[in-house]
Amino acid sequence: MIRAAFPYGLSLGAMNLLFYLAIDRIPLGVALGIEFIGPLSVATFGLRRLRDFGWIVLVVLGLALLLPFSAGQFSLDRTGVLLAAASGVFWGIYIIMGQKAGKVLGVEAPALGMIVAALCVLPFSVLDGSQMVMRPHIIMLAVLVALLSSAIPYSLEMFALRRLPARIFGVLTSGEPVVGALMGLLLLHETLPLTKWLGIVSIVCASVGMTVTVGSRSRKTMLET
C-alpha cells in the first residue's frame, strides 16, 4: 500500500508546492500554460503518426509566445518560469502514479496520497516560519484552499484516473490554462498581452487536437477488434 501511495503523494505534494511558488512570481494563466506541458507530454506518448506531431509544433509555438523574457511591463521572472516547468514535470508524474495508485488503493488513494503530500511539504512550511499560520483568518483561508484546490478536485480526479487512460486524462484538462488566465484577470487583476493569450490558446488547441486524435484512433482500434 505504501509503495503505491508514496510516489503518488510525493508527486502531488511537489506539484502543488512548486506551482504555488511559481504563481507568487508569474501570472496565474502563464504558470498554468507552462505547467500544462506535463500532461501534454503524457499525451504525446499516444501519438504514432507523423502528422500527429503537428500538435507538438503548436505546443512549441505556444511556449515561444509565453516565454519571451522582455524588459517591459510584461517581463517574466525566470525563477517563476522554472518553478512552473518543474511543477509540470511532477504533474505528468502525478497522472501516471495516480492511475497506478487508483488501481491498487481504490477510493482510499486520494486520502493516503494527500497525507503523504502533506508530510512531504510540511518541512518547507516549518522552515519558512509558521507565525502567520497561527492567525485565525490564515487558518480559515488555508482550510478553504485545501478543500477547493486539493481535497475535492483530487478526489474527483482519482475517480477519473481509475476509468480513463492516462494520456486521455492529460488532455481532457486542456481548459485549465484559459480558465486560470480568466480567474487571474477577474480575481487577481492580472492582465496579459495578446501574445501571452495566443500562447495559452495555442497550448489548449494542441490539447484538444491530441484528444481528438487519440480518441478517434482508440475508437477505430475497438471497431477493428
C-alpha positions in Angstrom: 0.0 0.0 0.0 2.8 2.4 0.9 4.6 1.6 -2.3 1.6 2.9 -4.3 0.7 5.8 -2.0 4.2 7.3 -1.7 5.1 8.1 -5.3 1.6 9.4 -5.9 1.6 11.6 -2.8 5.2 12.8 -3.4 4.3 13.9 -7.0 1.1 15.5 -5.7 2.9 17.5 -3.0 5.8 18.6 -5.2 3.4 19.6 -8.0 1.4 21.9 -5.7 4.4 23.3 -3.8 6.2 24.3 -6.9 3.1 25.7 -8.5 2.3 28.0 -5.6 5.9 29.2 -5.6 5.5 29.9 -9.3 2.3 31.9 -9.1 4.0 34.1 -6.5 6.3 35.2 -9.3 4.4 35.0 -12.6 0.8 35.4 -13.6 -1.6 32.5 -12.9 -2.6 31.9 -16.6 1.1 31.9 -17.7 2.0 29.5 -14.9 -0.8 27.1 -15.9 0.2 27.3 -19.5 3.8 26.4 -18.8 2.8 23.7 -16.2 0.4 22.1 -18.6 3.3 20.9 -20.7 3.5 18.0 -18.1 0.1 16.5 -19.1 0.8 17.2 -22.7 4.0 15.2 -22.5 2.0 12.3 -21.2 -0.5 12.7 -24.0 2.3 12.6 -26.7 3.0 9.0 -25.7 -0.2 8.1 -27.5 0.9 9.7 -30.8 2.2 7.4 -33.5 1.7 9.1 -36.9 4.0 11.8 -38.3 1.1 14.2 -38.8 0.2 13.9 -35.2 3.3 15.7 -34.2 1.9 18.9 -35.7 0.2 19.3 -32.3 3.7 19.3 -30.7 4.7 22.1 -33.1 1.6 24.0 -31.9 2.8 23.5 -28.3 6.2 24.8 -29.1 4.6 27.8 -30.7 2.6 28.4 -27.6 5.6 28.2 -25.4 7.5 30.6 -27.7 4.8 33.1 -27.2 4.6 32.6 -23.5 8.2 32.6 -22.5 10.0 35.7 -24.0 11.8 37.4 -21.2 11.3 41.1 -22.1 12.3 44.0 -20.0 9.0 45.7 -20.4 5.8 45.7 -18.4 5.1 42.0 -19.1 8.5 40.6 -18.3 8.6 37.1 -16.7 10.5 36.1 -13.7 12.9 33.3 -14.7 12.7 31.6 -11.4 8.9 31.6 -11.6 9.1 30.0 -15.1 11.4 27.3 -13.9 9.2 26.6 -10.9 6.1 26.3 -13.2 8.0 24.0 -15.6 9.2 21.8 -12.7 5.6 21.7 -11.4 4.6 20.5 -14.9 7.1 17.6 -14.7 5.5 16.5 -11.4 2.0 16.9 -12.9 2.9 14.4 -15.6 4.3 12.0 -13.0 1.2 12.6 -10.8 -1.1 11.5 -13.7 0.8 8.2 -14.2 1.3 7.5 -10.5 -2.3 8.5 -9.7 -3.6 5.9 -12.2 -1.4 3.2 -10.6 -2.4 4.2 -7.1 -6.1 4.2 -8.0 -5.9 0.6 -9.2 -4.1 -0.5 -6.1 -5.7 1.6 -3.4 -9.2 2.3 -4.9 -11.2 5.1 -3.2 -8.6 5.4 -0.4 -5.9 6.7 -2.8 -6.7 10.4 -2.6 -6.7 10.4 1.3 -3.5 8.4 1.5 -1.8 10.4 -1.2 -2.7 13.7 0.4 -1.3 12.5 3.8 2.0 11.7 2.1 1.9 15.0 0.2 1.3 16.9 3.5 4.2 15.2 5.2 6.5 16.0 2.2 5.5 19.6 2.2 5.4 20.2 5.9 9.2 20.8 6.4 9.1 23.6 3.9 6.4 25.4 5.8 8.3 25.0 9.1 11.5 26.4 7.6 9.6 29.3 6.1 8.3 30.3 9.5 4.8 29.4 10.8 3.9 32.6 12.8 1.4 33.7 10.1 -0.2 30.2 10.1 -1.3 30.7 13.7 -3.5 33.6 12.8 -7.2 32.5 12.7 -8.1 34.1 9.4 -5.0 32.5 7.8 -6.1 29.1 9.1 -9.6 29.6 7.7 -8.2 30.5 4.3 -5.8 27.6 4.4 -8.7 25.2 5.1 -10.8 26.7 2.3 -7.9 26.4 -0.1 -7.2 22.8 1.0 -10.9 21.9 0.3 -11.3 23.7 -3.0 -7.9 23.2 -4.6 -6.9 19.7 -3.2 -9.4 17.6 -1.3 -12.4 17.9 -3.6 -10.7 18.2 -7.0 -8.2 15.4 -6.4 -10.8 13.1 -5.1 -12.8 13.7 -8.3 -9.6 13.3 -10.4 -8.9 9.9 -8.8 -12.3 8.6 -9.9 -11.5 9.8 -13.5 -7.9 8.4 -13.4 -9.3 5.0 -12.4 -11.6 5.0 -15.5 -9.5 6.8 -18.2 -6.2 6.1 -19.9 -3.5 8.5 -18.5 -3.0 10.2 -21.9 -6.7 10.9 -22.3 -6.9 12.3 -18.8 -3.9 14.5 -19.5 -5.6 16.3 -22.4 -9.1 16.5 -21.1 -7.9 19.1 -18.6 -7.0 21.3 -21.6 -9.2 24.2 -20.5 -7.2 24.8 -17.3 -4.8 27.4 -18.7 -7.5 29.6 -20.1 -9.7 29.3 -17.0 -6.7 30.1 -14.9 -5.9 33.2 -17.0 -9.5 34.3 -16.7 -9.6 33.8 -13.0 -6.3 35.7 -12.7 -7.9 38.6 -14.7 -11.2 38.7 -12.8 -10.0 37.9 -9.2 -6.3 39.0 -9.2 -6.4 41.7 -11.8 -3.6 40.1 -13.8 -3.6 41.5 -17.3 -1.8 39.7 -20.1 -0.7 41.0 -23.5 -2.2 39.5 -26.6 0.9 37.4 -27.3 0.5 35.6 -23.9 -3.2 34.9 -24.6 -2.2 33.5 -28.0 0.4 31.3 -26.4 -2.2 29.9 -23.9 -4.7 29.3 -26.7 -2.1 27.5 -28.8 -1.4 25.1 -26.0 -5.1 24.5 -25.4 -5.7 23.9 -29.1 -2.9 21.4 -29.2 -4.5 19.6 -26.2 -7.9 19.4 -27.9 -6.2 18.2 -31.1 -4.5 15.4 -29.3 -7.7 14.5 -27.6 -9.5 14.1 -30.9 -6.5 12.2 -32.5 -6.1 9.7 -29.7 -9.9 9.3 -29.2 -10.6 8.6 -32.9 -7.7 6.1 -33.0 -9.0 4.3 -29.9 -12.5 4.0 -31.4 -11.0 2.7 -34.7 -9.0 0.1 -32.8 -12.0 -1.1 -30.9 -14.0 -1.4 -34.1 -11.3 -3.4 -35.8 -11.1 -5.8 -32.9 
